[in-house]
Amino acid sequence: MSMAVKTDKYKIEEAIKNMYREEANKLKTPESIKQRIDERLISANERKERIKMFKKKKLVLVAVAVLLFASITSYAGVKVSSTTGWGNAEPDSKVFSDCAKFAKKEGFKIHPVETFSNGYTYNGINVSTNQAYDSEGQPTGEQYKTLMLEYRNENQQITISVEDNGKGSEKPANTVEEKTMDGIKVYMTEYIHMMVPLDYELTEEEKQMIDEGRLGTGTDSLVTEVSSTTYRGIQWEMNGLLWYGLSEDTAGNATGDLELMAEELIATNK
């Protein structure tokens, strides 16, 4: 690799970090949250050799997964306020039979589904390493692994994740519906990300949704209209493992797909 290529690579990495700092400063969130975001960026410098590449879409989904699920857990009574995860942006493998190998390596006893009855088909697996932090930004508990299985149906994507995080879970704050599937309690969650103009004034309802963890906002000088993206999630615990699914609800049917896939996974893994 030439020196010019190496220099460009470092410039790109620094540009990405600066971009996230700028976006964090635009968020309508408490200063304590912004501080924790910056702390995570600083600590990321120490881990940059572990990160192989960045893909904006996958990073957005990981961030949303944290917003959907990370605030609901605790270690021995210590509330978890944030979770940082790192791994490869590209799938570690696209061969379905490798799922069993990765699961066995991490000590997970699971039975993945290759193709669901709604047409979603296995497209790859990632293994991420995660660390939880308390409200003071201090590490809480040991690092743990998450298996993330990606499924696709034409241009739609759903990610099913499973982890043994060593912490108990509670009902997510942004739960919109509770169900019982084959004796297992399941929580449906919702998170909306809204882009707004610089002079946008939040309504009282939107402020309440932010406080409840159901809404996040971002802004930019190029944004002239309000736009939003809705993410649907589903979560359940089974056999000592935490499972959750995540999908961007572009077609308006993500909830139904997530419920069906959860039902089939629960039936297969009980």
Summary of the structure (lengths in Angstrom):
residues: 270
radius of gyration: 18.8
end to end distance: 50.3
largest distance: 59.4
contacts: 768
relative contact order: 0.14
helix: 34%
strand: 35%
